[in-house]
Amino acid sequence: MNCKDCWEKLDRYVDRELTDAELYEVKRHLEDCPHCEDLYRLQLNLRRVVKVCCDQGAAPEHLRSRLRQILF
């Protein structure tokens, strides 16, 4: 797997939507590629921040619901 292939699957990797074979390929690539690992960590942290912000009730419920559908 190269970086481009990894980037294309990273969202689904974070969302745990890959097949076992794809999961294994992405995981191996992330172990060997610091740049892709950084992108993966960035995505995880961004999703956590959005989740925390949505759970605090600061945004209207319709917006929070829509963000949950998109991100989780």
mmCIF file as Biopython writes it, N, C-alpha, C and O atoms, coordinates in Angstrom:
data_model
#
loop_
_atom_site.group_PDB
_atom_site.id
_atom_site.type_symbol
_atom_site.label_atom_id
_atom_site.label_alt_id
_atom_site.label_comp_id
_atom_site.label_asym_id
_atom_site.label_entity_id
_atom_site.label_seq_id
_atom_site.pdbx_PDB_ins_code
_atom_site.Cartn_x
_atom_site.Cartn_y
_atom_site.Cartn_z
_atom_site.occupancy
_atom_site.B_iso_or_equiv
_atom_site.auth_seq_id
_atom_site.auth_asym_id
_atom_site.pdbx_PDB_model_num
ATOM 1   N N  . MET A ? 1  ? 0.853   -1.180 0.000  1.0 0.0 1  A 1 
ATOM 2   C CA . MET A ? 1  ? 0.000   0.000  0.000  1.0 0.0 1  A 1 
ATOM 3   C C  . MET A ? 1  ? 0.891   1.234  0.000  1.0 0.0 1  A 1 
ATOM 4   O O  . MET A ? 1  ? 1.908   1.280  0.693  1.0 0.0 1  A 1 
ATOM 5   N N  . ASN A ? 2  ? 0.499   2.231  -0.785 1.0 0.0 2  A 1 
ATOM 6   C CA . ASN A ? 2  ? 1.227   3.492  -0.793 1.0 0.0 2  A 1 
ATOM 7   C C  . ASN A ? 2  ? 0.407   4.544  -0.036 1.0 0.0 2  A 1 
ATOM 8   O O  . ASN A ? 2  ? -0.711  4.277  0.404  1.0 0.0 2  A 1 
ATOM 9   N N  . CYS A ? 3  ? 0.977   5.734  0.104  1.0 0.0 3  A 1 
ATOM 10  C CA . CYS A ? 3  ? 0.318   6.788  0.879  1.0 0.0 3  A 1 
ATOM 11  C C  . CYS A ? 3  ? -1.026  7.183  0.263  1.0 0.0 3  A 1 
ATOM 12  O O  . CYS A ? 3  ? -2.003  7.370  0.987  1.0 0.0 3  A 1 
ATOM 13  N N  . LYS A ? 4  ? -1.082  7.307  -1.029 1.0 0.0 4  A 1 
ATOM 14  C CA . LYS A ? 4  ? -2.336  7.703  -1.687 1.0 0.0 4  A 1 
ATOM 15  C C  . LYS A ? 4  ? -3.452  6.702  -1.378 1.0 0.0 4  A 1 
ATOM 16  O O  . LYS A ? 4  ? -4.575  7.096  -1.062 1.0 0.0 4  A 1 
ATOM 17  N N  . ASP A ? 5  ? -3.141  5.424  -1.471 1.0 0.0 5  A 1 
ATOM 18  C CA . ASP A ? 5  ? -4.133  4.390  -1.144 1.0 0.0 5  A 1 
ATOM 19  C C  . ASP A ? 5  ? -4.576  4.496  0.316  1.0 0.0 5  A 1 
ATOM 20  O O  . ASP A ? 5  ? -5.755  4.342  0.636  1.0 0.0 5  A 1 
ATOM 21  N N  . CYS A ? 6  ? -3.619  4.758  1.179  1.0 0.0 6  A 1 
ATOM 22  C CA . CYS A ? 6  ? -3.919  4.887  2.603  1.0 0.0 6  A 1 
ATOM 23  C C  . CYS A ? 6  ? -4.839  6.080  2.847  1.0 0.0 6  A 1 
ATOM 24  O O  . CYS A ? 6  ? -5.828  5.962  3.571  1.0 0.0 6  A 1 
ATOM 25  N N  . TRP A ? 7  ? -4.520  7.225  2.250  1.0 0.0 7  A 1 
ATOM 26  C CA . TRP A ? 7  ? -5.338  8.423  2.440  1.0 0.0 7  A 1 
ATOM 27  C C  . TRP A ? 7  ? -6.768  8.187  1.986  1.0 0.0 7  A 1 
ATOM 28  O O  . TRP A ? 7  ? -7.713  8.662  2.616  1.0 0.0 7  A 1 
ATOM 29  N N  . GLU A ? 8  ? -6.927  7.455  0.895  1.0 0.0 8  A 1 
ATOM 30  C CA . GLU A ? 8  ? -8.261  7.196  0.366  1.0 0.0 8  A 1 
ATOM 31  C C  . GLU A ? 8  ? -9.088  6.322  1.307  1.0 0.0 8  A 1 
ATOM 32  O O  . GLU A ? 8  ? -10.318 6.367  1.271  1.0 0.0 8  A 1 
ATOM 33  N N  . LYS A ? 9  ? -8.432  5.537  2.137  1.0 0.0 9  A 1 
ATOM 34  C CA . LYS A ? 9  ? -9.139  4.626  3.044  1.0 0.0 9  A 1 
ATOM 35  C C  . LYS A ? 9  ? -9.149  5.112  4.493  1.0 0.0 9  A 1 
ATOM 36  O O  . LYS A ? 9  ? -9.765  4.486  5.355  1.0 0.0 9  A 1 
ATOM 37  N N  . LEU A ? 10 ? -8.478  6.209  4.756  1.0 0.0 10 A 1 
ATOM 38  C CA . LEU A ? 10 ? -8.301  6.639  6.133  1.0 0.0 10 A 1 
ATOM 39  C C  . LEU A ? 10 ? -9.617  6.962  6.837  1.0 0.0 10 A 1 
ATOM 40  O O  . LEU A ? 10 ? -9.795  6.597  7.999  1.0 0.0 10 A 1 
ATOM 41  N N  . ASP A ? 11 ? -10.535 7.635  6.158  1.0 0.0 11 A 1 
ATOM 42  C CA . ASP A ? 11 ? -11.829 7.933  6.785  1.0 0.0 11 A 1 
ATOM 43  C C  . ASP A ? 11 ? -12.553 6.651  7.175  1.0 0.0 11 A 1 
ATOM 44  O O  . ASP A ? 11 ? -13.087 6.540  8.279  1.0 0.0 11 A 1 
ATOM 45  N N  . ARG A ? 12 ? -12.566 5.699  6.276  1.0 0.0 12 A 1 
ATOM 46  C CA . ARG A ? 12 ? -13.252 4.436  6.564  1.0 0.0 12 A 1 
ATOM 47  C C  . ARG A ? 12 ? -12.498 3.645  7.628  1.0 0.0 12 A 1 
ATOM 48  O O  . ARG A ? 12 ? -13.114 2.901  8.391  1.0 0.0 12 A 1 
ATOM 49  N N  . TYR A ? 13 ? -11.183 3.793  7.691  1.0 0.0 13 A 1 
ATOM 50  C CA . TYR A ? 13 ? -10.391 3.143  8.739  1.0 0.0 13 A 1 
ATOM 51  C C  . TYR A ? 13 ? -10.789 3.706  10.107 1.0 0.0 13 A 1 
ATOM 52  O O  . TYR A ? 13 ? -11.025 2.958  11.056 1.0 0.0 13 A 1 
ATOM 53  N N  . VAL A ? 14 ? -10.856 5.026  10.187 1.0 0.0 14 A 1 
ATOM 54  C CA . VAL A ? 14 ? -11.242 5.672  11.444 1.0 0.0 14 A 1 
ATOM 55  C C  . VAL A ? 14 ? -12.650 5.262  11.846 1.0 0.0 14 A 1 
ATOM 56  O O  . VAL A ? 14 ? -12.935 5.069  13.028 1.0 0.0 14 A 1 
ATOM 57  N N  . ASP A ? 15 ? -13.522 5.131  10.862 1.0 0.0 15 A 1 
ATOM 58  C CA . ASP A ? 15 ? -14.915 4.756  11.131 1.0 0.0 15 A 1 
ATOM 59  C C  . ASP A ? 15 ? -15.116 3.253  11.279 1.0 0.0 15 A 1 
ATOM 60  O O  . ASP A ? 15 ? -16.235 2.794  11.512 1.0 0.0 15 A 1 
ATOM 61  N N  . ARG A ? 16 ? -14.043 2.491  11.145 1.0 0.0 16 A 1 
ATOM 62  C CA . ARG A ? 16 ? -14.081 1.030  11.250 1.0 0.0 16 A 1 
ATOM 63  C C  . ARG A ? 16 ? -15.032 0.415  10.224 1.0 0.0 16 A 1 
ATOM 64  O O  . ARG A ? 16 ? -15.837 -0.460 10.541 1.0 0.0 16 A 1 
ATOM 65  N N  . GLU A ? 17 ? -14.914 0.897  8.991  1.0 0.0 17 A 1 
ATOM 66  C CA . GLU A ? 17 ? -15.778 0.420  7.909  1.0 0.0 17 A 1 
ATOM 67  C C  . GLU A ? 17 ? -15.023 -0.384 6.858  1.0 0.0 17 A 1 
ATOM 68  O O  . GLU A ? 17 ? -15.562 -0.627 5.778  1.0 0.0 17 A 1 
ATOM 69  N N  . LEU A ? 18 ? -13.809 -0.798 7.137  1.0 0.0 18 A 1 
ATOM 70  C CA . LEU A ? 18 ? -13.004 -1.550 6.176  1.0 0.0 18 A 1 
ATOM 71  C C  . LEU A ? 18 ? -13.162 -3.054 6.382  1.0 0.0 18 A 1 
ATOM 72  O O  . LEU A ? 18 ? -13.527 -3.520 7.461  1.0 0.0 18 A 1 
ATOM 73  N N  . THR A ? 19 ? -12.880 -3.787 5.331  1.0 0.0 19 A 1 
ATOM 74  C CA . THR A ? 19 ? -12.822 -5.239 5.471  1.0 0.0 19 A 1 
ATOM 75  C C  . THR A ? 19 ? -11.606 -5.588 6.316  1.0 0.0 19 A 1 
ATOM 76  O O  . THR A ? 19 ? -10.742 -4.740 6.540  1.0 0.0 19 A 1 
ATOM 77  N N  . ASP A ? 20 ? -11.532 -6.800 6.775  1.0 0.0 20 A 1 
ATOM 78  C CA . ASP A ? 20 ? -10.380 -7.225 7.573  1.0 0.0 20 A 1 
ATOM 79  C C  . ASP A ? 20 ? -9.076  -7.071 6.793  1.0 0.0 20 A 1 
ATOM 80  O O  . ASP A ? 20 ? -8.064  -6.641 7.347  1.0 0.0 20 A 1 
ATOM 81  N N  . ALA A ? 21 ? -9.102  -7.421 5.511  1.0 0.0 21 A 1 
ATOM 82  C CA . ALA A ? 21 ? -7.897  -7.307 4.687  1.0 0.0 21 A 1 
ATOM 83  C C  . ALA A ? 21 ? -7.479  -5.850 4.529  1.0 0.0 21 A 1 
ATOM 84  O O  . ALA A ? 21 ? -6.294  -5.531 4.630  1.0 0.0 21 A 1 
ATOM 85  N N  . GLU A ? 22 ? -8.442  -4.962 4.282  1.0 0.0 22 A 1 
ATOM 86  C CA . GLU A ? 22 ? -8.123  -3.539 4.139  1.0 0.0 22 A 1 
ATOM 87  C C  . GLU A ? 22 ? -7.619  -2.972 5.459  1.0 0.0 22 A 1 
ATOM 88  O O  . GLU A ? 22 ? -6.671  -2.188 5.487  1.0 0.0 22 A 1 
ATOM 89  N N  . LEU A ? 23 ? -8.252  -3.368 6.533  1.0 0.0 23 A 1 
ATOM 90  C CA . LEU A ? 23 ? -7.840  -2.927 7.860  1.0 0.0 23 A 1 
ATOM 91  C C  . LEU A ? 23 ? -6.390  -3.284 8.120  1.0 0.0 23 A 1 
ATOM 92  O O  . LEU A ? 23 ? -5.615  -2.457 8.600  1.0 0.0 23 A 1 
ATOM 93  N N  . TYR A ? 24 ? -6.027  -4.508 7.805  1.0 0.0 24 A 1 
ATOM 94  C CA . TYR A ? 24 ? -4.661  -4.969 7.994  1.0 0.0 24 A 1 
ATOM 95  C C  . TYR A ? 24 ? -3.677  -4.152 7.150  1.0 0.0 24 A 1 
ATOM 96  O O  . TYR A ? 24 ? -2.617  -3.758 7.637  1.0 0.0 24 A 1 
ATOM 97  N N  . GLU A ? 25 ? -4.031  -3.899 5.885  1.0 0.0 25 A 1 
ATOM 98  C CA . GLU A ? 25 ? -3.142  -3.145 4.991  1.0 0.0 25 A 1 
ATOM 99  C C  . GLU A ? 25 ? -2.918  -1.720 5.500  1.0 0.0 25 A 1 
ATOM 100 O O  . GLU A ? 25 ? -1.788  -1.233 5.530  1.0 0.0 25 A 1 
ATOM 101 N N  . VAL A ? 26 ? -3.995  -1.064 5.894  1.0 0.0 26 A 1 
ATOM 102 C CA . VAL A ? 26 ? -3.870  0.315  6.374  1.0 0.0 26 A 1 
ATOM 103 C C  . VAL A ? 26 ? -3.072  0.334  7.675  1.0 0.0 26 A 1 
ATOM 104 O O  . VAL A ? 26 ? -2.195  1.179  7.856  1.0 0.0 26 A 1 
ATOM 105 N N  . LYS A ? 27 ? -3.371  -0.586 8.571  1.0 0.0 27 A 1 
ATOM 106 C CA . LYS A ? 27 ? -2.655  -0.640 9.849  1.0 0.0 27 A 1 
ATOM 107 C C  . LYS A ? 27 ? -1.163  -0.830 9.634  1.0 0.0 27 A 1 
ATOM 108 O O  . LYS A ? 27 ? -0.352  -0.156 10.270 1.0 0.0 27 A 1 
ATOM 109 N N  . ARG A ? 28 ? -0.798  -1.732 8.753  1.0 0.0 28 A 1 
ATOM 110 C CA . ARG A ? 28 ? 0.629   -1.953 8.459  1.0 0.0 28 A 1 
ATOM 111 C C  . ARG A ? 28 ? 1.271   -0.705 7.876  1.0 0.0 28 A 1 
ATOM 112 O O  . ARG A ? 28 ? 2.390   -0.347 8.242  1.0 0.0 28 A 1 
ATOM 113 N N  . HIS A ? 29 ? 0.558   -0.042 6.965  1.0 0.0 29 A 1 
ATOM 114 C CA . HIS A ? 29 ? 1.114   1.167  6.368  1.0 0.0 29 A 1 
ATOM 115 C C  . HIS A ? 29 ? 1.318   2.249  7.429  1.0 0.0 29 A 1 
ATOM 116 O O  . HIS A ? 29 ? 2.348   2.923  7.445  1.0 0.0 29 A 1 
ATOM 117 N N  . LEU A ? 30 ? 0.336   2.409  8.310  1.0 0.0 30 A 1 
ATOM 118 C CA . LEU A ? 30 ? 0.453   3.422  9.355  1.0 0.0 30 A 1 
ATOM 119 C C  . LEU A ? 30 ? 1.631   3.149  10.283 1.0 0.0 30 A 1 
ATOM 120 O O  . LEU A ? 30 ? 2.267   4.083  10.771 1.0 0.0 30 A 1 
ATOM 121 N N  . GLU A ? 31 ? 1.921   1.890  10.524 1.0 0.0 31 A 1 
ATOM 122 C CA . GLU A ? 31 ? 3.059   1.531  11.373 1.0 0.0 31 A 1 
ATOM 123 C C  . GLU A ? 31 ? 4.390   1.914  10.734 1.0 0.0 31 A 1 
ATOM 124 O O  . GLU A ? 31 ? 5.365   2.193  11.431 1.0 0.0 31 A 1 
ATOM 125 N N  . ASP A ? 32 ? 4.420   1.925  9.401  1.0 0.0 32 A 1 
ATOM 126 C CA . ASP A ? 32 ? 5.662   2.188  8.685  1.0 0.0 32 A 1 
ATOM 127 C C  . ASP A ? 32 ? 5.782   3.600  8.126  1.0 0.0 32 A 1 
ATOM 128 O O  . ASP A ? 32 ? 6.842   3.967  7.619  1.0 0.0 32 A 1 
ATOM 129 N N  . CYS A ? 33 ? 4.723   4.398  8.206  1.0 0.0 33 A 1 
ATOM 130 C CA . CYS A ? 33 ? 4.727   5.718  7.565  1.0 0.0 33 A 1 
ATOM 131 C C  . CYS A ? 33 ? 4.345   6.801  8.574  1.0 0.0 33 A 1 
ATOM 132 O O  . CYS A ? 33 ? 3.165   6.973  8.880  1.0 0.0 33 A 1 
ATOM 133 N N  . PRO A ? 34 ? 5.323   7.524  9.086  1.0 0.0 34 A 1 
ATOM 134 C CA . PRO A ? 34 ? 5.022   8.565  10.081 1.0 0.0 34 A 1 
ATOM 135 C C  . PRO A ? 34 ? 4.082   9.651  9.561  1.0 0.0 34 A 1 
ATOM 136 O O  . PRO A ? 34 ? 3.256   10.165 10.315 1.0 0.0 34 A 1 
ATOM 137 N N  . HIS A ? 35 ? 4.197   10.002 8.294  1.0 0.0 35 A 1 
ATOM 138 C CA . HIS A ? 35 ? 3.332   11.044 7.733  1.0 0.0 35 A 1 
ATOM 139 C C  . HIS A ? 35 ? 1.865   10.604 7.748  1.0 0.0 35 A 1 
ATOM 140 O O  . HIS A ? 35 ? 0.997   11.367 8.173  1.0 0.0 35 A 1 
ATOM 141 N N  . CYS A ? 36 ? 1.590   9.413  7.301  1.0 0.0 36 A 1 
ATOM 142 C CA . CYS A ? 36 ? 0.211   8.907  7.308  1.0 0.0 36 A 1 
ATOM 143 C C  . CYS A ? 36 ? -0.289  8.693  8.736  1.0 0.0 36 A 1 
ATOM 144 O O  . CYS A ? 36 ? -1.464  8.915  9.026  1.0 0.0 36 A 1 
ATOM 145 N N  . GLU A ? 37 ? 0.591   8.269  9.610  1.0 0.0 37 A 1 
ATOM 146 C CA . GLU A ? 37 ? 0.234   8.111  11.021 1.0 0.0 37 A 1 
ATOM 147 C C  . GLU A ? 37 ? -0.181  9.465  11.604 1.0 0.0 37 A 1 
ATOM 148 O O  . GLU A ? 37 ? -1.142  9.542  12.369 1.0 0.0 37 A 1 
ATOM 149 N N  . ASP A ? 38 ? 0.537   10.524 11.246 1.0 0.0 38 A 1 
ATOM 150 C CA . ASP A ? 38 ? 0.178   11.865 11.701 1.0 0.0 38 A 1 
ATOM 151 C C  . ASP A ? 38 ? -1.209  12.267 11.191 1.0 0.0 38 A 1 
ATOM 152 O O  . ASP A ? 38 ? -2.005  12.835 11.939 1.0 0.0 38 A 1 
ATOM 153 N N  . LEU A ? 39 ? -1.495  11.978 9.934  1.0 0.0 39 A 1 
ATOM 154 C CA . LEU A ? 39 ? -2.814  12.299 9.378  1.0 0.0 39 A 1 
ATOM 155 C C  . LEU A ? 39 ? -3.913  11.515 10.097 1.0 0.0 39 A 1 
ATOM 156 O O  . LEU A ? 39 ? -4.988  12.045 10.376 1.0 0.0 39 A 1 
ATOM 157 N N  . TYR A ? 40 ? -3.630  10.270 10.386 1.0 0.0 40 A 1 
ATOM 158 C CA . TYR A ? 40 ? -4.580  9.428  11.122 1.0 0.0 40 A 1 
ATOM 159 C C  . TYR A ? 40 ? -4.850  10.025 12.506 1.0 0.0 40 A 1 
ATOM 160 O O  . TYR A ? 40 ? -6.005  10.146 12.913 1.0 0.0 40 A 1 
ATOM 161 N N  . ARG A ? 41 ? -3.810  10.392 13.215 1.0 0.0 41 A 1 
ATOM 162 C CA . ARG A ? 41 ? -3.966  10.986 14.557 1.0 0.0 41 A 1 
ATOM 163 C C  . ARG A ? 41 ? -4.742  12.302 14.480 1.0 0.0 41 A 1 
ATOM 164 O O  . ARG A ? 41 ? -5.573  12.588 15.341 1.0 0.0 41 A 1 
ATOM 165 N N  . LEU A ? 42 ? -4.468  13.097 13.451 1.0 0.0 42 A 1 
ATOM 166 C CA . LEU A ? 42 ? -5.187  14.350 13.260 1.0 0.0 42 A 1 
ATOM 167 C C  . LEU A ? 42 ? -6.680  14.090 13.081 1.0 0.0 42 A 1 
ATOM 168 O O  . LEU A ? 42 ? -7.504  14.774 13.689 1.0 0.0 42 A 1 
ATOM 169 N N  . GLN A ? 43 ? -7.031  13.117 12.261 1.0 0.0 43 A 1 
ATOM 170 C CA . GLN A ? 43 ? -8.440  12.791 12.063 1.0 0.0 43 A 1 
ATOM 171 C C  . GLN A ? 43 ? -9.099  12.321 13.357 1.0 0.0 43 A 1 
ATOM 172 O O  . GLN A ? 43 ? -10.216 12.728 13.677 1.0 0.0 43 A 1 
ATOM 173 N N  . LEU A ? 44 ? -8.405  11.470 14.090 1.0 0.0 44 A 1 
ATOM 174 C CA . LEU A ? 44 ? -8.961  10.999 15.366 1.0 0.0 44 A 1 
ATOM 175 C C  . LEU A ? 44 ? -9.203  12.163 16.327 1.0 0.0 44 A 1 
ATOM 176 O O  . LEU A ? 44 ? -10.261 12.259 16.949 1.0 0.0 44 A 1 
ATOM 177 N N  . ASN A ? 45 ? -8.216  13.038 16.436 1.0 0.0 45 A 1 
ATOM 178 C CA . ASN A ? 45 ? -8.342  14.165 17.360 1.0 0.0 45 A 1 
ATOM 179 C C  . ASN A ? 45 ? -9.426  15.141 16.917 1.0 0.0 45 A 1 
ATOM 180 O O  . ASN A ? 45 ? -10.154 15.674 17.754 1.0 0.0 45 A 1 
ATOM 181 N N  . LEU A ? 46 ? -9.542  15.379 15.630 1.0 0.0 46 A 1 
ATOM 182 C CA . LEU A ? 46 ? -10.585 16.258 15.123 1.0 0.0 46 A 1 
ATOM 183 C C  . LEU A ? 46 ? -11.971 15.694 15.450 1.0 0.0 46 A 1 
ATOM 184 O O  . LEU A ? 46 ? -12.859 16.432 15.874 1.0 0.0 46 A 1 
ATOM 185 N N  . ARG A ? 47 ? -12.148 14.418 15.257 1.0 0.0 47 A 1 
ATOM 186 C CA . ARG A ? 47 ? -13.435 13.789 15.567 1.0 0.0 47 A 1 
ATOM 187 C C  . ARG A ? 47 ? -13.738 13.864 17.059 1.0 0.0 47 A 1 
ATOM 188 O O  . ARG A ? 47 ? -14.886 14.074 17.451 1.0 0.0 47 A 1 
ATOM 189 N N  . ARG A ? 48 ? -12.719 13.694 17.886 1.0 0.0 48 A 1 
ATOM 190 C CA . ARG A ? 48 ? -12.930 13.797 19.334 1.0 0.0 48 A 1 
ATOM 191 C C  . ARG A ? 48 ? -13.360 15.205 19.732 1.0 0.0 48 A 1 
ATOM 192 O O  . ARG A ? 48 ? -14.270 15.375 20.543 1.0 0.0 48 A 1 
ATOM 193 N N  . VAL A ? 49 ? -12.702 16.217 19.156 1.0 0.0 49 A 1 
ATOM 194 C CA . VAL A ? 49 ? -13.044 17.602 19.462 1.0 0.0 49 A 1 
ATOM 195 C C  . VAL A ? 49 ? -14.477 17.899 19.049 1.0 0.0 49 A 1 
ATOM 196 O O  . VAL A ? 49 ? -15.234 18.499 19.812 1.0 0.0 49 A 1 
ATOM 197 N N  . VAL A ? 50 ? -14.848 17.488 17.859 1.0 0.0 50 A 1 
ATOM 198 C CA . VAL A ? 50 ? -16.215 17.719 17.391 1.0 0.0 50 A 1 
ATOM 199 C C  . VAL A ? 50 ? -17.212 17.004 18.297 1.0 0.0 50 A 1 
ATOM 200 O O  . VAL A ? 50 ? -18.254 17.563 18.639 1.0 0.0 50 A 1 
ATOM 201 N N  . LYS A ? 51 ? -16.897 15.775 18.685 1.0 0.0 51 A 1 
ATOM 202 C CA . LYS A ? 51 ? -17.804 15.022 19.558 1.0 0.0 51 A 1 
ATOM 203 C C  . LYS A ? 51 ? -17.970 15.726 20.902 1.0 0.0 51 A 1 
ATOM 204 O O  . LYS A ? 51 ? -19.087 15.857 21.403 1.0 0.0 51 A 1 
ATOM 205 N N  . VAL A ? 52 ? -16.875 16.174 21.479 1.0 0.0 52 A 1 
ATOM 206 C CA . VAL A ? 52 ? -16.945 16.866 22.767 1.0 0.0 52 A 1 
ATOM 207 C C  . VAL A ? 52 ? -17.762 18.148 22.634 1.0 0.0 52 A 1 
ATOM 208 O O  . VAL A ? 52 ? -18.608 18.442 23.479 1.0 0.0 52 A 1 
ATOM 209 N N  . CYS A ? 53 ? -17.510 18.895 21.590 1.0 0.0 53 A 1 
ATOM 210 C CA . CYS A ? 53 ? -18.258 20.145 21.381 1.0 0.0 53 A 1 
ATOM 211 C C  . CYS A ? 53 ? -19.743 19.871 21.181 1.0 0.0 53 A 1 
ATOM 212 O O  . CYS A ? 53 ? -20.587 20.604 21.695 1.0 0.0 53 A 1 
ATOM 213 N N  . CYS A ? 54 ? -20.058 18.833 20.446 1.0 0.0 54 A 1 
ATOM 214 C CA . CYS A ? 54 ? -21.468 18.501 20.205 1.0 0.0 54 A 1 
ATOM 215 C C  . CYS A ? 54 ? -22.148 18.037 21.478 1.0 0.0 54 A 1 
ATOM 216 O O  . CYS A ? 54 ? -23.329 18.316 21.688 1.0 0.0 54 A 1 
ATOM 217 N N  . ASP A ? 55 ? -21.427 17.340 22.322 1.0 0.0 55 A 1 
ATOM 218 C CA . ASP A ? 55 ? -22.015 16.813 23.550 1.0 0.0 55 A 1 
ATOM 219 C C  . ASP A ? 55 ? -22.208 17.873 24.624 1.0 0.0 55 A 1 
ATOM 220 O O  . ASP A ? 55 ? -22.889 17.622 25.619 1.0 0.0 55 A 1 
ATOM 221 N N  . GLN A ? 56 ? -21.625 19.051 24.442 1.0 0.0 56 A 1 
ATOM 222 C CA . GLN A ? 56 ? -21.763 20.103 25.441 1.0 0.0 56 A 1 
ATOM 223 C C  . GLN A ? 56 ? -23.043 20.901 25.276 1.0 0.0 56 A 1 
ATOM 224 O O  . GLN A ? 56 ? -23.362 21.750 26.109 1.0 0.0 56 A 1 
ATOM 225 N N  . GLY A ? 57 ? -23.763 20.638 24.226 1.0 0.0 57 A 1 
ATOM 226 C CA . GLY A ? 57 ? -25.028 21.325 24.032 1.0 0.0 57 A 1 
ATOM 227 C C  . GLY A ? 57 ? -24.903 22.741 23.509 1.0 0.0 57 A 1 
ATOM 228 O O  . GLY A ? 57 ? -25.895 23.469 23.485 1.0 0.0 57 A 1 
ATOM 229 N N  . ALA A ? 58 ? -23.722 23.156 23.092 1.0 0.0 58 A 1 
ATOM 230 C CA . ALA A ? 58 ? -23.531 24.513 22.607 1.0 0.0 58 A 1 
ATOM 231 C C  . ALA A ? 58 ? -24.160 24.739 21.235 1.0 0.0 58 A 1 
ATOM 232 O O  . ALA A ? 58 ? -24.578 25.852 20.919 1.0 0.0 58 A 1 
ATOM 233 N N  . ALA A ? 59 ? -24.228 23.697 20.429 1.0 0.0 59 A 1 
ATOM 234 C CA . ALA A ? 59 ? -24.808 23.812 19.094 1.0 0.0 59 A 1 
ATOM 235 C C  . ALA A ? 59 ? -26.271 23.379 19.133 1.0 0.0 59 A 1 
ATOM 236 O O  . ALA A ? 59 ? -26.656 22.558 19.966 1.0 0.0 59 A 1 
ATOM 237 N N  . PRO A ? 60 ? -27.086 23.932 18.231 1.0 0.0 60 A 1 
ATOM 238 C CA . PRO A ? 60 ? -28.480 23.487 18.168 1.0 0.0 60 A 1 
ATOM 239 C C  . PRO A ? 60 ? -28.565 21.985 17.872 1.0 0.0 60 A 1 
ATOM 240 O O  . PRO A ? 60 ? -27.703 21.421 17.197 1.0 0.0 60 A 1 
ATOM 241 N N  . GLU A ? 61 ? -29.602 21.366 18.381 1.0 0.0 61 A 1 
ATOM 242 C CA . GLU A ? 61 ? -29.734 19.914 18.243 1.0 0.0 61 A 1 
ATOM 243 C C  . GLU A ? 61 ? -29.718 19.462 16.796 1.0 0.0 61 A 1 
ATOM 244 O O  . GLU A ? 61 ? -29.112 18.432 16.501 1.0 0.0 61 A 1 
ATOM 245 N N  . HIS A ? 62 ? -30.353 20.178 15.877 1.0 0.0 62 A 1 
ATOM 246 C CA . HIS A ? 62 ? -30.364 19.758 14.472 1.0 0.0 62 A 1 
ATOM 247 C C  . HIS A ? 62 ? -28.953 19.756 13.879 1.0 0.0 62 A 1 
ATOM 248 O O  . HIS A ? 62 ? -28.631 18.899 13.057 1.0 0.0 62 A 1 
ATOM 249 N N  . LEU A ? 63 ? -28.119 20.702 14.286 1.0 0.0 63 A 1 
ATOM 250 C CA . LEU A ? 63 ? -26.740 20.743 13.812 1.0 0.0 63 A 1 
ATOM 251 C C  . LEU A ? 63 ? -25.930 19.603 14.427 1.0 0.0 63 A 1 
ATOM 252 O O  . LEU A ? 63 ? -25.153 18.952 13.729 1.0 0.0 63 A 1 
ATOM 253 N N  . ARG A ? 64 ? -26.101 19.359 15.701 1.0 0.0 64 A 1 
ATOM 254 C CA . ARG A ? 64 ? -25.385 18.271 16.360 1.0 0.0 64 A 1 
ATOM 255 C C  . ARG A ? 64 ? -25.755 16.930 15.749 1.0 0.0 64 A 1 
ATOM 256 O O  . ARG A ? 64 ? -24.891 16.083 15.523 1.0 0.0 64 A 1 
ATOM 257 N N  . SER A ? 65 ? -27.029 16.743 15.486 1.0 0.0 65 A 1 
ATOM 258 C CA . SER A ? 65 ? -27.487 15.497 14.876 1.0 0.0 65 A 1 
ATOM 259 C C  . SER A ? 65 ? -26.867 15.306 13.505 1.0 0.0 65 A 1 
ATOM 260 O O  . SER A ? 65 ? -26.404 14.214 13.173 1.0 0.0 65 A 1 
ATOM 261 N N  . ARG A ? 66 ? -26.856 16.346 12.723 1.0 0.0 66 A 1 
ATOM 262 C CA . ARG A ? 66 ? -26.284 16.262 11.362 1.0 0.0 66 A 1 
ATOM 263 C C  . ARG A ? 66 ? -24.793 15.977 11.427 1.0 0.0 66 A 1 
ATOM 264 O O  . ARG A ? 66 ? -24.299 15.164 10.646 1.0 0.0 66 A 1 
ATOM 265 N N  . LEU A ? 67 ? -24.074 16.604 12.314 1.0 0.0 67 A 1 
ATOM 266 C CA . LEU A ? 67 ? -22.637 16.351 12.453 1.0 0.0 67 A 1 
ATOM 267 C C  . LEU A ? 67 ? -22.376 14.908 12.876 1.0 0.0 67 A 1 
ATOM 268 O O  . LEU A ? 67 ? -21.443 14.277 12.379 1.0 0.0 67 A 1 
ATOM 269 N N  . ARG A ? 68 ? -23.184 14.387 13.780 1.0 0.0 68 A 1 
ATOM 270 C CA . ARG A ? 68 ? -23.019 12.987 14.176 1.0 0.0 68 A 1 
ATOM 271 C C  . ARG A ? 68 ? -23.204 12.048 12.993 1.0 0.0 68 A 1 
ATOM 272 O O  . ARG A ? 68 ? -22.463 11.076 12.851 1.0 0.0 68 A 1 
ATOM 273 N N  . GLN A ? 69 ? -24.188 12.332 12.143 1.0 0.0 69 A 1 
ATOM 274 C CA . GLN A ? 69 ? -24.412 11.514 10.963 1.0 0.0 69 A 1 
ATOM 275 C C  . GLN A ? 69 ? -23.209 11.538 10.025 1.0 0.0 69 A 1 
ATOM 276 O O  . GLN A ? 69 ? -22.829 10.511 9.462  1.0 0.0 69 A 1 
ATOM 277 N N  . ILE A ? 70 ? -22.623 12.701 9.865  1.0 0.0 70 A 1 
ATOM 278 C CA . ILE A ? 70 ? -21.503 12.859 8.949  1.0 0.0 70 A 1 
ATOM 279 C C  . ILE A ? 70 ? -20.223 12.257 9.524  1.0 0.0 70 A 1 
ATOM 280 O O  . ILE A ? 70 ? -19.481 11.579 8.812  1.0 0.0 70 A 1 
ATOM 281 N N  . LEU A ? 71 ? -19.967 12.497 10.786 1.0 0.0 71 A 1 
ATOM 282 C CA . LEU A ? 71 ? -18.673 12.146 11.373 1.0 0.0 71 A 1 
ATOM 283 C C  . LEU A ? 71 ? -18.632 10.779 12.045 1.0 0.0 71 A 1 
ATOM 284 O O  . LEU A ? 71 ? -17.565 10.173 12.140 1.0 0.0 71 A 1 
ATOM 285 N N  . PHE A ? 72 ? -19.740 10.298 12.498 1.0 0.0 72 A 1 
ATOM 286 C CA . PHE A ? 72 ? -19.695 9.056  13.259 1.0 0.0 72 A 1 
ATOM 287 C C  . PHE A ? 72 ? -20.596 8.078  12.603 1.0 0.0 72 A 1 
ATOM 288 O O  . PHE A ? 72 ? -20.724 6.946  13.069 1.0 0.0 72 A 1 
#
